[in-house]
Amino acid sequence: MMSHTNNSQAKLQNIIEQLAQLRVLPILVTDDVDQAIRCVTTLAQHGLPAVEITLRTPNAMQVLREVVRACPDVTVGAGTILTPAQLDAVKETGAAFGISPGITPVLAKAAAESGLPYFPGVGGASDLMLALEHGFSVVKLFPSDIVGSTKMAKALGGPFPDVRFCLTGGVTVETTPALLQQSNVLCVGGSWMCPANLIQAGDWDAIGKLASAAAAAAKA
């Protein structure tokens, strides 16, 4: 049991370290396998080799599985995990990590036991206390722009100094450098570098430019 725990902790630590370097996590919403593979490949080629694929579409699990297989050099995670059943399905795809928009006792317990590197979502102190009870000290702050963004992250940093946040919700390339100035913000996430209209149009050049700009904003 210990080796399983140590192994999953090491995997989680590797992903946290990668996110700490990249500072921007693209969030991809698409139900088309080929488009997803092209998009993820383009993002990686332009400085963003980690991605969250949301489970918001009917075919999301297959998309996730195929992208994991086709893009072995990219850290591919799954977002919008709402139930333990989805968590199990994500693990089966070979995804590197899971993210949820919120937290429940049932899901937190399942995630802690699953061994899958996982980031629960929080909106305030009570959510964060629940996350910490289950061993999660890197969390997604969502919806960041509505719950106070860096002000909330800074306020929670007082009673919870060891927690680090990924801010998602309303983040743009323009706001990224300022958000990342806050010391307990690990990274930001968003879909602005891979918007649905450009994916639909297959405009990979435009997506590449947006990805490069996002990667540059992270270093600003």
C-alpha positions, 0 to 999 in steps of 0.5 A, a space after each residue: 500500500 505504501 509504495 502505491 501511495 508513494 508512487 501516486 504522490 511522486 506522480 502528483 509532485 511531477 505534475 505540480 512541478 510541471 505546472 509551476 514551470 508552465 504556469 498556464 494550463 490550456 482547457 480544451 472542450 471538443 468532441 472530435 478526436 482528430 481536432 483534439 489531437 491536432 489542437 493538443 499537438 499545436 499547443 505543445 509545439 508552441 510552449 504548452 505541453 500540458 492540457 486539461 480536456 473537459 468532460 463536458 461533451 458526450 464523447 469526451 472519454 473517447 477523446 481523452 483516451 485517443 489524445 493520451 495515446 496519440 500525444 505521449 509527450 504531453 501531460 493530458 489531464 481530464 477536467 469537469 470530473 463530478 462523480 467517482 464513476 467519472 474518476 474511475 473512467 478517467 483513470 482507465 483512459 490513462 490520463 495523467 491527472 484529474 480536476 473538478 470544478 468543486 469538491 464533495 466528501 464522496 468525490 474527495 474520498 474517492 479521489 484520495 483513494 484512486 491514486 490518480 493525481 487530482 486537483 479538487 475545486 474550491 470556492 472558499 475556506 470550507 471547501 479548502 478545509 475539506 480538500 485538506 482533510 483528504 490530503 489535497 493542498 493544490 486546488 483549483 479556485 473556480 470560478 476564479 473571477 467571480 469568487 475574487 481571484 487573487 484577492 481570494 487566493 491571498 486571503 486564503 493564504 493567511 490561514 492556509 499558508 501551504 496551499 497553492 491555487 490554479 485560477 480558472 474562470 475568466 482568465 485572459 492572456 491580458 490578466 495572466 501576468 498579474 494573476 501569476 504575481 500572487 505568490 500562492 498561485 501555481 498556475 492559471 487555466 483557460 480556453 482562450 488559446 484554443 477557442 471553439 470557433 478556431 478549433 471548428 475552423 481548423 485554424 491551427 496557425 491561429 491557435 499556435 499564435 495564441 498558445 505562444 502568446 499565452 506561454 509568453 504571458 506566463 513568463 512576463 
